[in-house]
Amino acid sequence: MSGNTTTFFDLIRHGEPAGGPMFRGSQDDPLSDTGWQQVNAAITEEDRWDLVVTSPLLRCNAFARQLAQQRQLPLYEEPQLREIGFGDWEGRTSADIMAHTPDALTGFWSDPVNHPPPGGEAIAAFSKRVADAWLHWQQEAAGKRVLVVCHGGVIRMIVAEVMGIPLHRSFAAIAVPYACRSRIRVDESEHGVLSCLQSHGK
């Protein structure tokens, strides 16, 4: 690639799914009415994108598909951007887990590398698949403005990589509420690639 190229990524977490807060992972619940309100309120008419990339899970995909159709944008499903698998915790609330195995939940939030959910996806493997997708889309969409509709864990992995946050601190150090938006600017030149987090939050 010759010259300088700047790519902008807007990462947005899905809104509240039907059934309320719980560990979902691959559990494929749709958005609740509140969830739709949250994601619709998180975007504006002034937002401009060239394409939309989405997790295949329904709580992301439905909104991404609707938005892409409304704005006549190309839509791409990226399987590697699905949420981390929570194993035995899927479908359970934090309160339920705390009531039965509080040390396991506390350990996960403080150091998910050494305290993964029982039967869940190892965070190193999760981080790698997200990083692979992140690198792919930096190359595939170079020079464009990209909306990525994904999950809290996915956003944590990307922001941690950009900010240099250690993997074992990635969940505790980065809060990602429903419909949270993060903007990352990626500058590529003959000197290499520089990524910076421009904004994160509501």
Secondary structure, 3 states (H helix, E strand, C coil): CCCCEEEEEEEEECCCECCCCCECCCCCCCECHHHHHHHHHCCCCCCCCCEEEECCCHHHHHHHHHHHHHHCCCEEECHHHCCCCCHHHCCECHHHHHHHCHHHHHHHHHCCCCCCCCCCCCHHHHHHHHHHHHHHHHHHCCCCEEEEEECHHHHHHHHHHHHCCCHHHHHHHCCCCCCCEEEEEEEEECCEEEEEEEEEEC
